[in-house]
């Protein structure tokens, strides 16, 4: 059955509506070095709400384009 994998495949799609950052997007949003961004990702995960909250707690402002 061809439709069996549809929901699994769709769960892999990421777009501007995603609730997760990819590493490059996170780096751009907060003007981070790749190493610093990766360390934060490892510690807190890619969830936008969690990362945005943590960055706000740290006093780091996102780019206006975010």
ABEGO torsion letter per residue (X at the ends): XAAAAAAAAAAABBBAABABBBAAAAAAAAGBBAAAAAAAAAAAEABAAAAAAAAAAAGBBBBAAX
